[in-house]
Amino acid sequence: MKFVTIKSETSLADLSREVFEIKGAKAAAAANRMIEGSADSQLQDAEATLSLAKDRELSRLASQTPELKDRLSQIVEHAKKQSSQVAEDKKVQIQALAQLEKDLANFSPE
């Protein structure tokens, strides 16, 4: 935890700026954790789907049922697309967050 030391010559604007920077950094860190957590959860879901699709018993059943075989192929394709989309979304969100942090650093409440 960062403590703000107030000196007698510290202006209200300086104090306000320091508090704003601390809160902004905390909010950015929290947003980053949310992005990471959400992406990890989505990737785990996609990996679990792919793992289940490789199950021997399910594959055997799918080979005997054309509708199931087609549906299973669609599910696998969707899970693969989800994995790559999650990675791309995460990258874009992290870049947007970095830009927001830069913008907040340049913003000075007075």
ABEGO torsion letter per residue (X at the ends): XBBBBBBAABBAAAAAAAAAAAAAAAAAAAAAAAAAAAAAAAAAAAAAAAAAAABAAAAAAAAABAAAAAAAAAAAAAAAAAAAAAAAAAAAAAAAAAAAAAAAAABBBX
